[in-house]
Amino acid sequence: MNKLELESYKGVRDFYPEDYKILDYITSKWREVLKRYGFEEYTASILEPSELYQSKTSDEIVNEQTYNFVDRGNRNVTLRPEMTPTVTRMVAKKRREFSLPIKWFSVPNVFRYEQPQKGRLREHWQLNVDMFGISENSAEIEVIQIANDLMLSFGLTQNDFVIKINDRDIINRTFAELNLNEEQSKKLLRLIDKKDKINNFGEEAEKIIGQQFNYTPEIDTKLKKLIETLNSLGINNIVFDPLLVRGFDYYTGVVFEIFDTNPENKRAIFGGGRYDKLFEIFDQTPMPAVGFGMGDVTIKDVLEIRNLLPTFTPSAQIYLGNLDESVLIEAEKLAAELRKINVNVYLDFTDRKLKNKIERADKQGYRFFAAVGENEIKSKKLIIKDLKTGKEYKIKIAKIAKFISKML
C-alpha cells in the first residue's frame, strides 16, 4: 500500500492555529466594518448548478478555472468560483418578499483552478458586499466608502492604496463607435482586462477589431460627479482609469479596483462594480445591484509587507498548572469555577515540572500563570505570576476575572 502524502491539495491551505488567527483577524475586521454600515450577513452552499456561471461569468473562469463534476443524479455541478451569481439567485428567488434596498454581505470560500502564485490560490476566503435596489450613484458611493473604510480598518492610510474607477458605459460607447459585434466586444474586454500582463497589447487588439485601437476617452459628467462626491467625503485617492474594465461579463456601469501603491506589491487588491442586468439570466427584469469582493490572500500580503498584522495571544487568559497528580481533580474543579465567571483557562495536567510549565506558558504567549496545590485549593486564592513583568499577585479566585480584565 502506497503511503499517503502529507501535503494538502495544491493551491489550498491548512490553517494551523497560528494561521487561523490571521484569517480570523481579517474576517473579524470585515464583519466589524460591514455591520457598522448596517449590512446583514448571509451564506449559501459551495455547490451550484454549472449553468449559473455559463452565461454571464467570464469565459476564462467557466472554461478554464472552475471545478466541475457530474453528480449521481447526472447533474452538472460547480464549486463556486465567486459569490455574485449565488447572491443574485437568492435575491431573485424571493425578490417579491424583500423591502428594498437590500444590503447584504457574506464571507464564503471560493474555488478556482488556476496556477498558484503570490496573491492567488485555488481556494480562498472572500468578503462579498452587495447592495440591491438603488439605481442612483448613492449605491456606488456607499460601497466605495465601505471599501475605503475596510482598508483603513487594517491600519492602512490612503497613501497606501489608490482607488481606480471607470464606467462600462464609456467603454461601450467607444465599442459602438468602432462598430464591434458582441463577440469582438467580449474579446477586447478580456484583452483590456489583461493589458498589464501582456507585452503586445496593441497588436492583439488590432487582430480583434481589424484596425488600430486608439482609446483615449475623457471622463464623463456622471463619473466626474461621483468622484467629486467621494472626495467631499474625505476619499481623496481616487483616479479615473479609462482602461479599467473588470473581467466579468455581468458588469453594466461603474467599476472600480483598489490597488496597492507599495513598490513590492503593485497590484490590484480587490474590486467590484454595478451589475444591474445579472437578473436576466433567471428570466427576470433587471434590478439595480452594486457590489465587490475582497480576498483574504491579497489583503494578507498587503498587511505583511507593511508589518501591520497584530501579535496574537492565546485564547485562554490564564495558564494553570497543578503541582502534582494528587490535586489534579481539585485543579479541574478550580478551572471549571473560573470558567463559570468568564475566565478562559488552559489547564496543564501533565507531569511536567513546575519550571517547565512556566517556560511553556511563556513561550506560547500567555500573560498569566498560576500553580495549583493544596494551599491554593484550601485558601481559595491563587498566586498569579505576570509573565510579562515578573510580578506576582495573590488574588481570591472570585476576583480573578476582575483582576485579569483590569490588567489586560
C-alpha positions, -999 to 999 in steps of 0.1 A, spaced: 0 0 0 14 34 -10 19 59 17 -4 89 17 11 123 11 13 147 40 9 178 18 -26 194 12 -41 196 -22 -21 220 -44 -32 256 -41 -52 253 -9 -41 259 27 -42 240 60 -50 265 87 -29 256 118 -40 277 149 -14 304 142 -26 306 106 -62 306 115 -57 335 139 -47 356 109 -77 345 89 -100 351 119 -85 386 124 -91 395 87 -127 382 87 -135 398 120 -124 432 106 -146 426 76 -176 418 97 -170 447 120 -169 473 92 -200 458 73 -221 457 105 -211 493 111 -229 501 78 -260 481 87 -253 452 63 -268 418 71 -247 386 68 -259 356 47 -243 324 34 -250 296 9 -237 262 -2 -204 259 -21 -222 238 -47 -241 254 -76 -256 242 -109 -229 248 -135 -252 267 -158 -253 295 -133 -219 306 -144 -221 298 -181 -240 329 -194 -226 359 -175 -193 349 -158 -162 353 -180 -154 325 -204 -119 321 -189 -133 313 -155 -161 290 -168 -139 271 -193 -105 271 -175 -109 278 -138 -139 261 -124 -141 228 -106 -169 209 -123 -183 174 -118 -214 154 -127 -232 141 -96 -250 108 -92 -282 124 -105 -264 133 -137 -264 170 -129 -235 193 -137 -222 208 -105 -196 235 -99 -177 246 -68 -185 283 -67 -157 304 -82 -174 336 -70 -204 347 -49 -222 373 -70 -243 348 -91 -253 330 -59 -265 361 -41 -283 372 -73 -301 339 -74 -310 341 -38 -325 376 -42 -342 367 -74 -359 337 -58 -376 359 -31 -374 394 -46 -412 399 -40 -407 393 -3 -379 418 2 -382 455 11 -356 474 -10 -328 483 -7 -311 451 3 -277 454 19 -260 420 24 -225 406 29 -210 372 32 -176 356 39 -176 324 17 -147 303 5 -144 302 -33 -126 279 -57 -107 285 -90 -85 261 -108 -56 284 -116 -18 283 -113 -10 290 -76 12 321 -72 17 351 -49 -17 365 -42 -36 337 -60 -45 303 -47 -71 277 -58 -92 283 -27 -95 315 -7 -119 332 17 -136 363 3 -157 391 16 -187 398 -7 -206 431 -3 -237 437 -23 -265 463 -24 -297 458 -44 -325 482 -54 -307 515 -57 -302 528 -93 -287 562 -82 -250 565 -77 -256 567 -39 -251 529 -40 -217 533 -56 -208 560 -31 -216 538 -1 -200 507 -15 -168 526 -23 -169 542 12 -170 507 27 -141 496 5 -121 526 17 -130 520 54 -121 484 51 -85 493 41 -83 519 69 -96 495 95 -64 474 90 -42 503 98 -35 514 62 -37 551 51 -50 565 19 -13 568 8 -11 530 8 -37 524 -19 -54 541 -48 -90 535 -59 -92 533 -97 -126 539 -112 -142 537 -147 -177 532 -162 -185 505 -186 -208 530 -204 -178 549 -215 -162 517 -229 -194 506 -246 -198 539 -264 -163 535 -278 -170 500 -289 -202 512 -306 -182 538 -325 -159 511 -337 -189 490 -348 -178 460 -329 -201 430 -326 -208 412 -294 -180 386 -299 -154 413 -307 -165 433 -277 -161 403 -254 -127 395 -267 -115 431 -265 -128 434 -229 -108 403 -220 -77 417 -236 -80 451 -219 -85 433 -185 -52 416 -191 -33 446 -205 -8 447 -177 2 410 -182 9 411 -220 36 430 -240 19 432 -274 -14 447 -263 -17 469 -294 -11 440 -319 -36 417 -301 -62 445 -301 -57 451 -338 -62 414 -345 -96 415 -328 -110 447 -342 -92 448 -376 -78 483 -371 -55 502 -347 -71 506 -313 -68 542 -302 -86 546 -269 -82 578 -250 -117 587 -237 -123 616 -213 -142 612 -181 -179 619 -184 -201 642 -162 -217 613 -144 -184 597 -133 -168 631 -126 -197 640 -102 -193 606 -84 -156 612 -78 -163 647 -66 -188 634 -41 -164 608 -28 -137 635 -25 -161 656 -4 -165 625 19 -127 625 25 -118 598 0 -91 617 -20 -71 588 -35 -95 581 -65 -82 582 -101 -101 578 -134 -87 548 -154 -103 545 -188 -87 510 -193 -102 496 -161 -129 471 -172 -131 442 -146 -132 408 -162 -168 397 -156 -193 400 -183 -221 410 -160 -208 445 -151 -230 472 -166 -219 505 -152 -193 519 -127 -164 496 -120 -136 501 -95 -105 485 -82 -83 491 -52 -45 490 -60 -16 487 -36 9 515 -40 38 497 -23 65 490 -50 69 454 -36 32 447 -43 19 469 -71 -12 450 -79 -50 451 -77 -62 441 -42 -99 438 -49 -127 455 -68 -163 454 -80 -190 474 -97 -226 477 -109 -243 446 -124 -280 455 -129 -286 430 -157 -274 398 -140 -310 391 -130 -318 384 -167 -301 350 -165 -331 340 -143 -355 354 -168 -363 383 -145 -364 420 -151 -331 438 -142 -327 450 -106 -301 477 -96 -271 460 -80 -237 471 -69 -210 450 -51 -174 439 -47 -154 410 -34 -122 412 -13 -100 381 -8 -81 371 24 -49 362 5 -43 396 -12 -51 417 19 -28 395 40 0 402 15 -7 439 19 -5 438 57 26 415 58 46 438 36 39 467 60 42 447 92 6 455 101 -5 421 112 -10 421 150 7 399 176 -17 372 185 -23 359 221 -36 325 232 -74 321 235 -71 314 273 -63 342 297 -45 322 323 -24 291 323 -29 268 353 -5 240 363 -12 215 390 18 209 413 12 171 415 -12 144 405 -29 143 439 -46 177 433 -55 171 397 -92 167 403 -93 197 425 -74 217 399 -100 206 373 -128 219 397 -109 252 402 -106 257 364 -143 250 360 -151 275 387 -130 302 369 -147 294 336 -181 300 352 -170 335 360 -159 341 324 -122 334 328 -107 314 299 -84 288 314 -58 265 300 -51 236 324 -18 218 321 -24 185 338 8 168 326 35 156 349 59 183 338 79 201 364 66 235 375 95 253 360 88 236 326 52 245 328 60 282 334 85 281 305 59 266 282 33 292 292 57 320 285 68 305 251 32 302 240 25 338 248 4 335 279 4 366 301 -6 350 334 4 317 351 -7 302 384 3 269 401 -24 249 419 -15 230 450 -32 220 483 -26 255 498 -43 273 469 -73 249 470 -78 254 507 -73 292 507 -93 298 475 -65 321 465 -40 319 436 -6 334 433 -7 347 398 26 354 380 25 381 354 49 366 328 53 400 311 66 418 342 76 390 365 54 404 393 33 381 414 -2 388 428 -22 369 455 -58 370 443 -90 355 456 -105 331 430 -138 351 429 -119 382 420 -96 368 393 -119 378 364 -118 414 376 -81 413 381 -74 400 346 -98 424 330 -81 453 347 -46 441 337 -52 434 301 
